[in-house]
Amino acid sequence: MHYVLYATHNPEQCPMSNATIKQLLLDIAPEMPNIAQQAGVSIAAGPYVNREHSILTVLDSDSAENVDRFLVDSRLTQWNSVRVIPSLTMEEGLQQLRGQETIF
């Protein structure tokens, strides 16, 4: 299953403003692929960053527990609020749609 991670932080926690978080990110970013692998997830897309103090990443994993392990080990939750959205590909969604009985 895919998991869309939508992380946000305030300007005071932004690596562009905060020296401690900047150093943390510079140290840990190169390790993200290894952290993902050790947590049992693969990075399908991203991380993408923007000027709105948010980060978007798509992970692929067999379990939500693995996604949670990735969040803890990558330390993203130490300086972001992270929303985890379990998601399907369009093809998977359409397949479920075809098998679902409508209510109206």
N, CA, C and O atoms as a GROMACS GRO file, in nm:
protein
  416
    1MET      N    1   0.084  -0.117   0.000
    1MET     CA    2   0.000   0.000   0.000
    1MET      C    3   0.089   0.124   0.000
    1MET      O    4   0.199   0.124   0.056
    2HIS      N    5   0.040   0.226  -0.063
    2HIS     CA    6   0.110   0.355  -0.062
    2HIS      C    7   0.063   0.438   0.058
    2HIS      O    8  -0.052   0.430   0.100
    3TYR      N    9   0.153   0.515   0.111
    3TYR     CA   10   0.123   0.608   0.220
    3TYR      C   11   0.177   0.744   0.179
    3TYR      O   12   0.296   0.760   0.154
    4VAL      N   13   0.088   0.840   0.173
    4VAL     CA   14   0.128   0.977   0.142
    4VAL      C   15   0.156   1.046   0.275
    4VAL      O   16   0.069   1.051   0.363
    5LEU      N   17   0.277   1.098   0.288
    5LEU     CA   18   0.314   1.172   0.409
    5LEU      C   19   0.310   1.320   0.377
    5LEU      O   20   0.377   1.367   0.285
    6TYR      N   21   0.231   1.393   0.453
    6TYR     CA   22   0.224   1.537   0.437
    6TYR      C   23   0.272   1.598   0.568
    6TYR      O   24   0.200   1.597   0.668
    7ALA      N   25   0.392   1.651   0.566
    7ALA     CA   26   0.454   1.706   0.686
    7ALA      C   27   0.458   1.858   0.678
    7ALA      O   28   0.490   1.915   0.573
    8THR      N   29   0.424   1.923   0.788
    8THR     CA   30   0.429   2.069   0.793
    8THR      C   31   0.502   2.113   0.919
    8THR      O   32   0.503   2.045   1.021
    9HIS      N   33   0.564   2.229   0.908
    9HIS     CA   34   0.632   2.288   1.023
    9HIS      C   35   0.612   2.439   1.016
    9HIS      O   36   0.578   2.494   0.911
   10ASN      N   37   0.634   2.504   1.128
   10ASN     CA   38   0.620   2.650   1.130
   10ASN      C   39   0.752   2.714   1.088
   10ASN      O   40   0.855   2.646   1.086
   11PRO      N   41   0.751   2.842   1.056
   11PRO     CA   42   0.874   2.908   1.010
   11PRO      C   43   0.989   2.899   1.111
   11PRO      O   44   1.106   2.895   1.072
   12GLU      N   45   0.957   2.896   1.239
   12GLU     CA   46   1.062   2.888   1.340
   12GLU      C   47   1.131   2.752   1.341
   12GLU      O   48   1.244   2.740   1.387
   13GLN      N   49   1.063   2.649   1.291
   13GLN     CA   50   1.119   2.515   1.286
   13GLN      C   51   1.178   2.483   1.148
   13GLN      O   52   1.229   2.373   1.127
   14CYS      N   53   1.171   2.575   1.058
   14CYS     CA   54   1.218   2.553   0.921
   14CYS      C   55   1.370   2.544   0.918
   14CYS      O   56   1.438   2.626   0.980
   15PRO      N   57   1.424   2.446   0.847
   15PRO     CA   58   1.570   2.437   0.835
   15PRO      C   59   1.634   2.563   0.775
   15PRO      O   60   1.752   2.588   0.795
   16MET      N   61   1.556   2.640   0.702
   16MET     CA   62   1.608   2.765   0.645
   16MET      C   63   1.623   2.874   0.752
   16MET      O   64   1.692   2.973   0.731
   17SER      N   65   1.556   2.854   0.868
   17SER     CA   66   1.559   2.954   0.975
   17SER      C   67   1.626   2.905   1.101
   17SER      O   68   1.681   2.985   1.178
   18ASN      N   69   1.623   2.775   1.123
   18ASN     CA   70   1.665   2.717   1.250
   18ASN      C   71   1.795   2.638   1.230
   18ASN      O   72   1.796   2.537   1.159
   19ALA      N   73   1.903   2.684   1.291
   19ALA     CA   74   2.035   2.623   1.270
   19ALA      C   75   2.041   2.478   1.320
   19ALA      O   76   2.106   2.394   1.258
   20THR      N   77   1.974   2.449   1.429
   20THR     CA   78   1.976   2.312   1.483
   20THR      C   79   1.907   2.216   1.389
   20THR      O   80   1.959   2.108   1.361
   21ILE      N   81   1.790   2.254   1.341
   21ILE     CA   82   1.716   2.167   1.249
   21ILE      C   83   1.786   2.160   1.114
   21ILE      O   84   1.784   2.055   1.048
   22LYS      N   85   1.847   2.268   1.072
   22LYS     CA   86   1.924   2.266   0.948
   22LYS      C   87   2.033   2.160   0.955
   22LYS      O   88   2.049   2.080   0.863
   23GLN      N   89   2.109   2.158   1.064
   23GLN     CA   90   2.216   2.061   1.078
   23GLN      C   91   2.160   1.919   1.087
   23GLN      O   92   2.216   1.826   1.028
   24LEU      N   93   2.050   1.902   1.160
   24LEU     CA   94   1.987   1.771   1.169
   24LEU      C   95   1.949   1.720   1.030
   24LEU      O   96   1.975   1.604   0.997
   25LEU      N   97   1.888   1.804   0.951
   25LEU     CA   98   1.846   1.764   0.817
   25LEU      C   99   1.966   1.736   0.727
   25LEU      O  100   1.966   1.639   0.652
   26LEU      N  101   2.068   1.820   0.734
   26LEU     CA  102   2.188   1.796   0.653
   26LEU      C  103   2.255   1.663   0.690
   26LEU      O  104   2.311   1.595   0.604
   27ASP      N  105   2.248   1.627   0.817
   27ASP     CA  106   2.308   1.501   0.862
   27ASP      C  107   2.225   1.380   0.822
   27ASP      O  108   2.279   1.277   0.782
   28ILE      N  109   2.093   1.391   0.834
   28ILE     CA  110   2.008   1.273   0.817
   28ILE      C  111   1.958   1.253   0.674
   28ILE      O  112   1.929   1.140   0.637
   29ALA      N  113   1.948   1.357   0.594
   29ALA     CA  114   1.894   1.344   0.458
   29ALA      C  115   1.969   1.241   0.373
   29ALA      O  116   1.904   1.163   0.303
   30PRO      N  117   2.102   1.238   0.376
   30PRO     CA  118   2.171   1.137   0.296
   30PRO      C  119   2.142   0.993   0.340
   30PRO      O  120   2.161   0.898   0.263
   31GLU      N  121   2.097   0.977   0.464
   31GLU     CA  122   2.068   0.845   0.519
   31GLU      C  123   1.924   0.799   0.496
   31GLU      O  124   1.889   0.685   0.527
   32MET      N  125   1.840   0.887   0.442
   32MET     CA  126   1.697   0.854   0.425
   32MET      C  127   1.673   0.723   0.350
   32MET      O  128   1.590   0.644   0.395
   33PRO      N  129   1.741   0.696   0.239
   33PRO     CA  130   1.716   0.566   0.172
   33PRO      C  131   1.748   0.446   0.262
   33PRO      O  132   1.675   0.347   0.262
   34ASN      N  133   1.856   0.454   0.339
   34ASN     CA  134   1.891   0.345   0.431
   34ASN      C  135   1.791   0.335   0.545
   34ASN      O  136   1.753   0.224   0.585
   35ILE      N  137   1.749   0.448   0.598
   35ILE     CA  138   1.650   0.449   0.705
   35ILE      C  139   1.520   0.385   0.656
   35ILE      O  140   1.458   0.306   0.727
   36ALA      N  141   1.480   0.420   0.534
   36ALA     CA  142   1.359   0.362   0.476
   36ALA      C  143   1.372   0.211   0.463
   36ALA      O  144   1.282   0.137   0.502
   37GLN      N  145   1.483   0.167   0.409
   37GLN     CA  146   1.504   0.023   0.389
   37GLN      C  147   1.501  -0.051   0.523
   37GLN      O  148   1.439  -0.157   0.534
   38GLN      N  149   1.568   0.002   0.623
   38GLN     CA  150   1.570  -0.061   0.755
   38GLN      C  151   1.432  -0.064   0.820
   38GLN      O  152   1.402  -0.154   0.898
   39ALA      N  153   1.350   0.034   0.789
   39ALA     CA  154   1.215   0.040   0.845
   39ALA      C  155   1.116  -0.047   0.768
   39ALA      O  156   1.003  -0.067   0.813
   40GLY      N  157   1.157  -0.098   0.653
   40GLY     CA  158   1.068  -0.182   0.575
   40GLY      C  159   0.976  -0.104   0.482
   40GLY      O  160   0.868  -0.150   0.448
   41VAL      N  161   1.021   0.014   0.441
   41VAL     CA  162   0.944   0.095   0.346
   41VAL      C  163   1.033   0.130   0.228
   41VAL      O  164   1.156   0.128   0.238
   42SER      N  165   0.971   0.162   0.117
   42SER     CA  166   1.047   0.217   0.005
   42SER      C  167   0.990   0.353  -0.029
   42SER      O  168   0.869   0.375  -0.019
   43ILE      N  169   1.076   0.443  -0.068
   43ILE     CA  170   1.034   0.577  -0.104
   43ILE      C  171   0.992   0.574  -0.251
   43ILE      O  172   1.075   0.558  -0.340
   44ALA      N  173   0.862   0.590  -0.275
   44ALA     CA  174   0.808   0.585  -0.411
   44ALA      C  175   0.822   0.720  -0.480
   44ALA      O  176   0.841   0.726  -0.602
   45ALA      N  177   0.812   0.829  -0.404
   45ALA     CA  178   0.825   0.964  -0.460
   45ALA      C  179   0.865   1.060  -0.349
   45ALA      O  180   0.822   1.047  -0.234
   46GLY      N  181   0.946   1.157  -0.386
   46GLY     CA  182   0.987   1.259  -0.291
   46GLY      C  183   1.109   1.217  -0.213
   46GLY      O  184   1.179   1.123  -0.252
   47PRO      N  185   1.134   1.285  -0.106
   47PRO     CA  186   1.060   1.397  -0.050
   47PRO      C  187   1.066   1.522  -0.139
   47PRO      O  188   1.169   1.554  -0.198
   48TYR      N  189   0.953   1.591  -0.145
   48TYR     CA  190   0.943   1.718  -0.214
   48TYR      C  191   0.925   1.828  -0.109
   48TYR      O  192   0.847   1.812  -0.015
   49VAL      N  193   0.997   1.937  -0.125
   49VAL     CA  194   0.988   2.049  -0.032
   49VAL      C  195   0.940   2.173  -0.108
   49VAL      O  196   0.949   2.179  -0.231
   50ASN      N  197   0.890   2.269  -0.034
   50ASN     CA  198   0.839   2.390  -0.097
   50ASN      C  199   0.849   2.507   0.000
   50ASN      O  200   0.894   2.492   0.113
   51ARG      N  201   0.807   2.621  -0.046
   51ARG     CA  202   0.816   2.743   0.035
   51ARG      C  203   0.699   2.760   0.132
   51ARG      O  204   0.688   2.863   0.198
   52GLU      N  205   0.614   2.661   0.139
   52GLU     CA  206   0.500   2.668   0.231
   52GLU      C  207   0.525   2.588   0.358
   52GLU      O  208   0.431   2.552   0.429
   53HIS      N  209   0.651   2.560   0.386
   53HIS     CA  210   0.691   2.488   0.507
   53HIS      C  211   0.624   2.351   0.514
   53HIS      O  212   0.570   2.311   0.618
   54SER      N  213   0.628   2.281   0.403
   54SER     CA  214   0.572   2.146   0.401
   54SER      C  215   0.661   2.054   0.318
   54SER      O  216   0.739   2.098   0.233
   55ILE      N  217   0.645   1.926   0.345
   55ILE     CA  218   0.720   1.820   0.277
   55ILE      C  219   0.619   1.714   0.235
   55ILE      O  220   0.532   1.677   0.313
   56LEU      N  221   0.631   1.667   0.115
   56LEU     CA  222   0.543   1.563   0.064
   56LEU      C  223   0.629   1.444   0.020
   56LEU      O  224   0.725   1.459  -0.056
   57THR      N  225   0.593   1.327   0.071
   57THR     CA  226   0.665   1.204   0.038
   57THR      C  227   0.563   1.092   0.019
   57THR      O  228   0.461   1.089   0.089
   58VAL      N  229   0.590   1.002  -0.074
   58VAL     CA  230   0.506   0.885  -0.092
   58VAL      C  231   0.590   0.762  -0.061
   58VAL      O  232   0.695   0.741  -0.121
   59LEU      N  233   0.542   0.682   0.034
   59LEU     CA  234   0.609   0.558   0.072
   59LEU      C  235   0.527   0.439   0.027
   59LEU      O  236   0.405   0.448   0.010
   60ASP      N  237   0.594   0.328   0.007
   60ASP     CA  238   0.528   0.202  -0.021
   60ASP      C  239   0.567   0.108   0.091
   60ASP      O  240   0.685   0.092   0.122
   61SER      N  241   0.467   0.044   0.154
   61SER     CA  242   0.496  -0.045   0.265
   61SER      C  243   0.382  -0.144   0.284
   61SER      O  244   0.269  -0.119   0.244
   62ASP      N  245   0.415  -0.256   0.346
   62ASP     CA  246   0.315  -0.357   0.378
   62ASP      C  247   0.240  -0.325   0.506
   62ASP      O  248   0.135  -0.384   0.533
   63SER      N  249   0.292  -0.232   0.586
   63SER     CA  250   0.225  -0.204   0.714
   63SER      C  251   0.242  -0.060   0.758
   63SER      O  252   0.342   0.006   0.727
   64ALA      N  253   0.143  -0.013   0.829
   64ALA     CA  254   0.148   0.121   0.886
   64ALA      C  255   0.256   0.130   0.994
   64ALA      O  256   0.313   0.236   1.017
   65GLU      N  257   0.282   0.018   1.061
   65GLU     CA  258   0.385   0.016   1.164
   65GLU      C  259   0.522   0.047   1.104
   65GLU      O  260   0.604   0.114   1.168
   66ASN      N  261   0.548  -0.002   0.984
   66ASN     CA  262   0.676   0.028   0.917
   66ASN      C  263   0.686   0.176   0.884
   66ASN      O  264   0.793   0.236   0.896
   67VAL      N  265   0.575   0.235   0.843
   67VAL     CA  266   0.573   0.379   0.813
   67VAL      C  267   0.601   0.457   0.941
   67VAL      O  268   0.678   0.553   0.939
   68ASP      N  269   0.540   0.416   1.050
   68ASP     CA  270   0.564   0.484   1.178
   68ASP      C  271   0.711   0.471   1.218
   68ASP      O  272   0.769   0.567   1.267
   69ARG      N  273   0.769   0.355   1.199
   69ARG     CA  274   0.911   0.335   1.232
   69ARG      C  275   0.997   0.430   1.148
   69ARG      O  276   1.092   0.489   1.199
   70PHE      N  277   0.964   0.444   1.019
   70PHE     CA  278   1.037   0.536   0.932
   70PHE      C  279   1.027   0.679   0.985
   70PHE      O  280   1.127   0.751   0.989
   71LEU      N  281   0.909   0.721   1.026
   71LEU     CA  282   0.891   0.856   1.077
   71LEU      C  283   0.975   0.881   1.202
   71LEU      O  284   1.035   0.988   1.216
   72VAL      N  285   0.979   0.785   1.290
   72VAL     CA  286   1.058   0.801   1.413
   72VAL      C  287   1.207   0.801   1.380
   72VAL      O  288   1.281   0.888   1.426
   73ASP      N  289   1.250   0.702   1.302
   73ASP     CA  290   1.393   0.689   1.273
   73ASP      C  291   1.448   0.803   1.187
   73ASP      O  292   1.564   0.840   1.200
   74SER      N  293   1.364   0.859   1.100
   74SER     CA  294   1.408   0.972   1.017
   74SER      C  295   1.402   1.104   1.092
   74SER      O  296   1.454   1.205   1.045
   75ARG      N  297   1.338   1.102   1.207
   75ARG     CA  298   1.326   1.218   1.296
   75ARG      C  299   1.238   1.329   1.238
   75ARG      O  300   1.241   1.442   1.285
   76LEU      N  301   1.161   1.295   1.134
   76LEU     CA  302   1.071   1.395   1.076
   76LEU      C  303   0.968   1.445   1.176
   76LEU      O  304   0.928   1.562   1.171
   77THR      N  305   0.926   1.358   1.267
   77THR     CA  306   0.825   1.399   1.364
   77THR      C  307   0.880   1.490   1.473
   77THR      O  308   0.803   1.545   1.551
   78GLN      N  309   1.012   1.506   1.480
   78GLN     CA  310   1.068   1.594   1.581
   78GLN      C  311   1.055   1.741   1.544
   78GLN      O  312   1.063   1.828   1.632
   79TRP      N  313   1.036   1.770   1.417
   79TRP     CA  314   1.024   1.911   1.378
   79TRP      C  315   0.908   1.937   1.281
   79TRP      O  316   0.894   2.046   1.227
   80ASN      N  317   0.823   1.834   1.262
   80ASN     CA  318   0.706   1.846   1.174
   80ASN      C  319   0.584   1.781   1.238
   80ASN      O  320   0.596   1.690   1.320
   81SER      N  321   0.469   1.830   1.200
   81SER     CA  322   0.345   1.756   1.220
   81SER      C  323   0.326   1.676   1.093
   81SER      O  324   0.331   1.732   0.983
   82VAL      N  325   0.305   1.546   1.106
   82VAL     CA  326   0.298   1.460   0.988
   82VAL      C  327   0.162   1.394   0.979
   82VAL      O  328   0.116   1.328   1.072
   83ARG      N  329   0.100   1.413   0.866
   83ARG     CA  330  -0.027   1.348   0.836
   83ARG      C  331   0.004   1.230   0.744
   83ARG      O  332   0.069   1.247   0.641
   84VAL      N  333  -0.042   1.111   0.780
   84VAL     CA  334  -0.018   0.990   0.702
   84VAL      C  335  -0.151   0.950   0.638
   84VAL      O  336  -0.249   0.925   0.707
   85ILE      N  337  -0.152   0.944   0.505
   85ILE     CA  338  -0.274   0.915   0.432
   85ILE      C  339  -0.255   0.786   0.353
   85ILE      O  340  -0.188   0.786   0.249
   86PRO      N  341  -0.314   0.673   0.402
   86PRO     CA  342  -0.306   0.550   0.324
   86PRO      C  343  -0.374   0.573   0.189
   86PRO      O  344  -0.485   0.627   0.183
   87SER      N  345  -0.309   0.531   0.082
   87SER     CA  346  -0.359   0.564  -0.051
   87SER      C  347  -0.342   0.446  -0.146
   87SER      O  348  -0.258   0.358  -0.125
   88LEU      N  349  -0.423   0.447  -0.249
   88LEU     CA  350  -0.417   0.348  -0.356
   88LEU      C  351  -0.378   0.417  -0.485
   88LEU      O  352  -0.400   0.537  -0.501
   89THR      N  353  -0.320   0.341  -0.576
   89THR     CA  354  -0.300   0.396  -0.709
   89THR      C  355  -0.437   0.411  -0.774
   89THR      O  356  -0.534   0.350  -0.728
   90MET      N  357  -0.446   0.490  -0.879
   90MET     CA  358  -0.574   0.506  -0.947
   90MET      C  359  -0.625   0.371  -0.996
   90MET      O  360  -0.744   0.341  -0.985
   91GLU      N  361  -0.536   0.290  -1.048
   91GLU     CA  362  -0.575   0.158  -1.097
   91GLU      C  363  -0.634   0.073  -0.984
   91GLU      O  364  -0.737   0.008  -1.003
   92GLU      N  365  -0.570   0.073  -0.868
   92GLU     CA  366  -0.620  -0.002  -0.753
   92GLU      C  367  -0.754   0.053  -0.706
   92GLU      O  368  -0.844  -0.023  -0.671
   93GLY      N  369  -0.767   0.185  -0.706
   93GLY     CA  370  -0.894   0.247  -0.667
   93GLY      C  371  -1.006   0.211  -0.762
   93GLY      O  372  -1.118   0.183  -0.719
   94LEU      N  373  -0.977   0.212  -0.891
   94LEU     CA  374  -1.079   0.175  -0.990
   94LEU      C  375  -1.118   0.029  -0.976
   94LEU      O  376  -1.236  -0.004  -0.992
   95GLN      N  377  -1.024  -0.057  -0.946
   95GLN     CA  378  -1.054  -0.198  -0.927
   95GLN      C  379  -1.149  -0.216  -0.807
   95GLN      O  380  -1.244  -0.293  -0.816
   96GLN      N  381  -1.124  -0.147  -0.698
   96GLN     CA  382  -1.213  -0.152  -0.584
   96GLN      C  383  -1.350  -0.095  -0.617
   96GLN      O  384  -1.453  -0.148  -0.575
   97LEU      N  385  -1.350   0.014  -0.693
   97LEU     CA  386  -1.474   0.078  -0.733
   97LEU      C  387  -1.563  -0.018  -0.812
   97LEU      O  388  -1.684  -0.026  -0.790
   98ARG      N  389  -1.502  -0.088  -0.903
   98ARG     CA  390  -1.579  -0.183  -0.985
   98ARG      C  391  -1.642  -0.293  -0.900
   98ARG      O  392  -1.751  -0.340  -0.933
   99GLY      N  393  -1.578  -0.333  -0.794
   99GLY     CA  394  -1.631  -0.439  -0.709
   99GLY      C  395  -1.723  -0.393  -0.598
   99GLY      O  396  -1.777  -0.475  -0.524
  100GLN      N  397  -1.741  -0.262  -0.584
  100GLN     CA  398  -1.820  -0.205  -0.476
  100GLN      C  399  -1.963  -0.181  -0.521
  100GLN      O  400  -1.985  -0.128  -0.630
  101GLU      N  401  -2.060  -0.219  -0.440
  101GLU     CA  402  -2.200  -0.191  -0.470
  101GLU      C  403  -2.232  -0.049  -0.428
  101GLU      O  404  -2.193  -0.005  -0.319
  102THR      N  405  -2.302   0.024  -0.514
  102THR     CA  406  -2.336   0.163  -0.479
  102THR      C  407  -2.451   0.168  -0.379
  102THR      O  408  -2.527   0.071  -0.366
  103ILE      N  409  -2.464   0.278  -0.310
  103ILE     CA  410  -2.572   0.291  -0.210
  103ILE      C  411  -2.687   0.376  -0.260
  103ILE      O  412  -2.792   0.379  -0.196
  104PHE      N  413  -2.670   0.446  -0.372
  104PHE     CA  414  -2.778   0.530  -0.425
  104PHE      C  415  -2.808   0.490  -0.567
  104PHE      O  416  -2.896   0.548  -0.630
   0.00000   0.00000   0.00000
